[in-house]
Amino acid sequence: QVQVVESGGGLVQAGGSLGLSCAASGSIRSINAMGWYRQSPGKQRELVAIIISGGNTNYADSVKGRFTISRDNAKNTVYLQMNSLKSEDTGVYYCKIVALNYAYWGQGTQVTVSS
């Protein structure tokens, strides 16, 4: 059974930084992509950043230049470094891992940016 666990959320002031991590454990093989999504109050879940097996990354326009996604293949872990945070970055951040065309989601971690 595969488990996906996020950590690192919390409360931060606008302009501050926060780092998230997400680790997959269990019988998971051939990870194709790892990504971060967020759901803000009253909005649909949206893609924040994704990194594929070859190392290519893609970011939402709203976070380009402020967020950085990275991964540690040996640890099946993906990270999201968030800098220059804004109040509109507030939401629940979910990790998604795609392996052999199956998607695994974490339980989510709350990020709150106070203005």
N, C-alpha and C positions, 0 to 999 in steps of 0.2 A: 504494500500500500504506500502511496506517495503522500508525503506531507509537505506543505509549503507554508513557511512561517516568516512573517515580516516582523521587523523590529525597528525602533529608532524614532517613532513619531513623538509628538509632543507639542508644547506651546512655545512659540518664539515671537519676538517682536519683529515688526516689519523692518526689512533691511538685514535681518540676521540670516544665519545659516543653520541647516539641519541635514543630517545624513540618515538615509534609510538603508536597510539591508534586508535581503530575502534569501532564505536558504531552502533548498529542496532536499528532502531525505527520503529514503526508501528505495524501491525498485524503479528508478528512473534512468532511462538510457537515451542516448542520441538526442540531446536537447537541441532543438532547432532555433529557438528564440526565447528571450527573456525580456519582460517588459514591465513597465509601471503604468498604471491607470489611476485616475482619481475620479471621485464623485463628490461634487460640491453640492451644498444644499439647494434643492429645487432644480438640479440639472442632471442630465444623463451622464453615465460613466464615460470618460473620455481618455484617449491615449495621451500619456505624458511623454514617455520615451521608450524606445525599444532597441535591443541589440541582438543581432542575429549571429549564427554560429561562426560566420566569417569575420565577425568583429565590426561590421558596418552598423551604424547607429542612425536613428531617426528621432526627431523631437517635434513636439507640438510647437507651433510658432510662438505661442505665449511664453514658452520657457527657454527658447533658444538663447544661448549666451549666458544663461543663469544656472541651468541644471546640467549635470553630467552623469551619464549612465556608464557603468563599467561592470565587468563580470570576472569571476574567478572560476574557471572551468573545473579545476581540481576539487573545488569545494561546492560545486553546483550552487553558487551564490551570485546574486546580482545586487549591485549597489546603486543608489541614487543620491548624489551630492547636490543639495539645493542651496544656492546662494542668492543674495539680494531678494529675499522672499517678500512677497506682496500679500495683502489681505485676500486677494482673489485666488491665491494658492491654497487657501483653506479648503480642507475636504478630507475624505477618507481615501487613503492611498492603498491600492491593491496591486499585488504582484501577480503576474501571469507568466507561467512557464509552459512552453509548447514543446512536447517531445513526441516524436513519431505521430505527428498530426493530432495529438490529443492535448487539450488545454487543462492545466491545473491552476487553480486560483488559491491565493492566500485569504486569510480572514479579514484582512484590512487593518490599517493602522491610521489613527487620527492625527492629522497635522492641522494645527490652528495657528494662524498668523494674526497677531493683534496689531492694530494700527495706532 
